[in-house]
């Protein structure tokens, strides 16, 4: 196998190659370690371990849960609005650029129209 200088030096540092760059033969190959056969955990033991781990868990209070859920909800609304406006802008830009459809036929506008009718 052809090796470049960098590969030879790396192999020599790792002890895999001799000074001439040829692979070193390893005569003291050990047999792979034998795995001990582990006993399967019984369902009852598994459930009791899960319950004990859940007792160690630090659960948020109701106030924290409501606060964090509100933050997530607001983030979803903001990001959805941002993506909607970007889609509307690109749809408008490409429809004017290529003059393919009317501006009111973009995907964002069509999706937004039923919501606006429901609000009225």
C-alpha positions in Angstrom: 0.0 0.0 0.0 1.4 3.4 -1.0 1.7 5.9 1.9 2.7 9.5 1.8 5.3 10.9 4.1 2.7 12.3 6.6 1.0 8.9 6.8 4.3 7.1 7.4 5.3 9.5 10.2 1.9 9.1 11.9 2.2 5.3 11.6 5.7 5.4 13.1 4.5 7.6 16.0 1.8 5.1 16.7 4.2 2.2 16.5 2.5 0.7 13.5 5.4 1.2 11.1 9.2 0.8 11.4 11.9 3.3 10.4 11.6 2.4 6.8 7.8 2.9 6.8 6.9 -0.7 6.4 4.2 -2.1 8.7 5.4 -3.8 11.8 4.2 -7.3 12.2 2.6 -8.0 15.5 3.3 -11.5 16.8 1.8 -11.1 20.2 -1.8 -10.8 19.1 -4.2 -11.4 22.0 -7.4 -13.2 21.7 -10.5 -10.9 21.9 -11.8 -10.3 25.4 -14.7 -12.6 26.3 -17.9 -11.0 27.1 -19.7 -12.0 30.2 -23.2 -12.9 29.5 -25.3 -10.4 31.4 -28.6 -11.3 32.9 -31.6 -9.5 31.5 -33.4 -7.1 33.8 -36.8 -8.3 34.7 -39.8 -6.0 33.9 -40.6 -5.4 37.6 -37.1 -4.4 38.4 -37.0 -2.1 35.4 -40.2 -0.3 36.4 -39.0 0.1 40.0 -35.7 1.6 38.7 -37.6 4.0 36.5 -39.8 5.1 39.3 -36.8 5.7 41.6 -35.1 7.8 38.9 -38.2 9.8 38.3 -38.4 10.6 42.1 -34.9 12.0 41.8 -36.0 14.3 39.0 -36.4 18.0 39.7 -39.9 18.8 38.4 -40.8 22.4 37.5 -43.5 24.2 39.5 -46.9 25.0 38.0 -45.8 28.7 37.7 -42.6 27.8 35.9 -44.4 25.5 33.5 -46.9 28.2 32.6 -44.2 30.8 32.2 -42.1 28.5 29.9 -45.2 27.4 27.9 -46.1 31.1 27.4 -42.5 31.8 26.1 -42.7 28.9 23.7 -46.2 30.0 22.5 -45.0 33.5 21.9 -41.9 32.3 20.1 -44.0 30.1 17.8 -46.3 33.0 16.9 -43.4 35.4 16.2 -41.5 32.8 14.0 -44.7 31.8 12.2 -45.4 35.5 11.5 -41.9 36.1 10.3 -41.9 33.1 7.9 -45.4 34.1 6.7 -44.2 37.6 5.8 -41.0 36.3 4.2 -43.1 33.9 2.1 -45.5 36.6 1.2 -42.7 39.0 0.2 -40.9 36.4 -2.0 -44.2 35.4 -3.6 -45.0 39.0 -4.4 -41.5 39.6 -5.7 -41.4 36.6 -8.0 -45.0 37.1 -9.2 -44.0 40.7 -10.3 -40.6 39.6 -11.6 -42.0 36.8 -13.8 -45.5 38.2 -14.2 -46.9 34.7 -13.8 -49.8 35.1 -11.3 -51.7 37.9 -9.7 -50.2 39.0 -6.4 -53.3 37.8 -4.6 -52.6 34.2 -5.7 -49.5 33.6 -3.7 -49.5 30.6 -1.3 -49.2 32.8 1.8 -52.0 35.1 0.7 -54.3 32.2 -0.1 -53.6 30.7 3.3 -54.1 34.0 5.1 -57.4 34.9 3.3 -59.7 32.5 5.2 -58.3 33.6 8.5 -59.1 37.2 7.6 -62.6 36.4 6.6 -63.2 34.5 9.9 -62.1 37.5 11.9 -64.6 39.9 10.2 
